[in-house]
Amino acid sequence: MKKNEQKIMQIKEFSEKTGLTPYTIRFYEKKELFRVKRDEKNRRIYDETDIEWIKMLKRLKDMGMKLSEIKKYSDLRYEGNGTIKERIKILTNHKKYVNIEIEKWQKYLQNLDDKLEIYESFLKSISEKQKGHKYIKIKEKICLQIQI
């Protein structure tokens, strides 16, 4: 292989290197997110540069970016470096969305932690009941009378 040549892969090897199924790779192609080169027999062929690009597409999808936005981003990428400002705008807007989602999930996580604390306090109180305590406190706010 010459210095500037890249290894050509077919879909099976490409799938193994990217961790994506051939179905997913074809899906990205069908949605026009990923432009696939073809050989003289019209078979899909991929090279090393395609690996990072398709991984980026998957990351955008995993981060919750809508396919229509990924399509815009992909089209701009294929148009070349003259579209970098537009790509920055798409990614910046999506970053705002991701930050909002993070805040939302942090609140959900706090709700779970609060509930777990209540349950753990309750279980601890059952243990204390066995030691003869008449009243227990759960999360400093709730008092339950336990029958001895």
C-alpha positions as CSV (number, residue, x, y, z in Angstrom):
1,M,0.0,0.0,0.0
2,K,1.4,3.4,-0.9
3,K,1.8,6.1,1.7
4,N,-1.4,8.1,0.7
5,E,-3.5,5.1,0.0
6,Q,-6.0,3.9,2.6
7,K,-7.1,0.4,3.3
8,I,-10.4,-0.3,1.5
9,M,-13.0,-2.3,3.5
10,Q,-16.3,-3.9,2.7
11,I,-19.3,-3.6,5.0
12,K,-18.5,-6.6,7.2
13,E,-15.0,-5.4,8.2
14,F,-16.2,-1.8,8.4
15,S,-19.0,-3.0,10.8
16,E,-16.5,-4.8,13.0
17,K,-14.2,-1.7,13.1
18,T,-17.0,0.7,14.0
19,G,-19.0,-1.5,16.3
20,L,-22.1,-0.7,14.2
21,T,-24.2,-3.4,12.5
22,P,-24.4,-3.5,8.7
23,Y,-28.1,-2.6,9.2
24,T,-27.2,0.6,11.0
25,I,-24.6,1.5,8.5
26,R,-27.1,1.0,5.6
27,F,-29.7,3.0,7.6
28,Y,-27.3,6.0,7.8
29,E,-26.7,5.6,4.1
30,K,-30.5,5.4,3.3
31,K,-31.2,8.6,5.4
32,E,-28.4,10.3,3.5
33,L,-26.3,10.9,6.6
34,F,-23.4,8.9,5.3
35,R,-22.2,8.9,1.6
36,V,-20.8,5.6,0.7
37,K,-18.3,5.0,-2.1
38,R,-18.8,2.1,-4.4
39,D,-16.4,-0.1,-6.3
40,E,-16.6,-1.1,-10.0
41,K,-19.1,-3.8,-9.1
42,N,-21.3,-1.3,-7.2
43,R,-20.4,-2.8,-3.8
44,R,-20.1,-0.5,-0.8
45,I,-16.5,0.3,0.1
46,Y,-15.2,2.1,3.1
47,D,-11.8,3.5,4.2
48,E,-10.3,4.7,7.5
49,T,-11.7,8.2,7.1
50,D,-15.2,6.8,7.1
51,I,-14.7,5.2,10.5
52,E,-14.4,8.4,12.5
53,W,-17.2,10.1,10.5
54,I,-19.8,7.3,11.1
55,K,-18.8,7.2,14.8
56,M,-19.5,10.9,14.9
57,L,-22.9,10.4,13.4
58,K,-23.6,7.8,16.0
59,R,-22.5,10.0,18.8
60,L,-24.8,12.8,17.6
61,K,-27.7,10.4,17.5
62,D,-26.8,9.0,20.9
63,M,-26.8,12.5,22.3
64,G,-30.4,13.0,21.1
65,M,-29.8,15.1,18.0
66,K,-32.7,14.7,15.6
67,L,-32.0,12.9,12.4
68,S,-33.1,16.0,10.4
69,E,-30.4,18.0,12.3
70,I,-27.8,15.3,11.7
71,K,-28.7,15.4,8.0
72,K,-28.2,19.2,7.9
73,Y,-24.8,18.7,9.7
74,S,-23.8,15.9,7.4
75,D,-24.7,17.8,4.2
76,L,-22.7,20.8,5.4
77,R,-19.7,18.5,6.2
78,Y,-19.8,17.1,2.7
79,E,-19.9,20.6,1.2
80,G,-16.5,21.3,2.7
81,N,-14.8,23.8,5.0
82,G,-16.8,26.8,3.8
83,T,-19.6,25.5,6.0
84,I,-17.8,25.4,9.3
85,K,-19.7,28.4,10.8
86,E,-23.0,26.7,10.1
87,R,-21.7,23.5,11.6
88,I,-20.6,25.3,14.7
89,K,-24.1,26.8,15.0
90,I,-25.7,23.4,14.8
91,L,-23.3,21.9,17.4
92,T,-23.7,24.9,19.7
93,N,-27.5,24.7,19.6
94,H,-27.3,21.0,20.3
95,K,-24.9,21.6,23.2
96,K,-27.5,23.8,24.8
97,Y,-30.1,21.0,24.4
98,V,-27.7,18.5,26.0
99,N,-27.0,20.8,29.0
100,I,-30.8,21.2,29.5
101,E,-31.1,17.4,29.4
102,I,-28.3,17.0,31.9
103,E,-30.0,19.4,34.3
104,K,-33.3,17.4,33.9
105,W,-31.5,14.1,34.5
106,Q,-29.7,15.5,37.6
107,K,-33.1,16.4,39.1
108,Y,-34.4,12.9,38.3
109,L,-31.2,11.4,39.9
110,Q,-31.8,13.5,43.0
111,N,-35.4,12.3,43.2
112,L,-34.1,8.7,43.2
113,D,-31.5,9.4,45.8
114,D,-34.2,11.0,48.0
115,K,-36.5,8.0,47.6
116,L,-33.7,5.6,48.4
117,E,-32.8,7.5,51.5
118,I,-36.4,7.2,52.7
119,Y,-36.4,3.5,52.1
120,E,-33.0,3.0,53.8
121,S,-34.2,5.0,56.8
122,F,-37.3,2.9,57.0
123,L,-35.3,-0.3,56.9
124,K,-33.0,1.1,59.6
125,S,-36.0,2.0,61.7
126,I,-37.3,-1.6,61.5
127,S,-33.9,-2.7,62.9
128,E,-34.2,-0.1,65.7
129,K,-37.7,-1.3,66.5
130,Q,-36.2,-4.6,67.3
131,K,-34.0,-2.8,69.8
132,G,-37.2,-1.5,71.6
133,H,-37.5,2.0,70.1
134,K,-41.1,3.3,70.2
135,Y,-40.8,6.1,67.6
136,I,-38.6,6.4,64.5
137,K,-37.6,9.3,62.3
138,I,-37.5,9.1,58.6
139,K,-35.5,11.8,56.8
140,E,-35.9,14.2,59.8
141,K,-39.5,15.0,58.8
142,I,-41.7,11.9,59.3
143,C,-42.3,10.2,62.6
144,L,-43.9,6.8,62.6
145,Q,-45.1,5.0,65.7
146,I,-44.0,1.4,65.8
147,Q,-45.8,-1.1,67.9
148,I,-43.5,-3.1,70.2
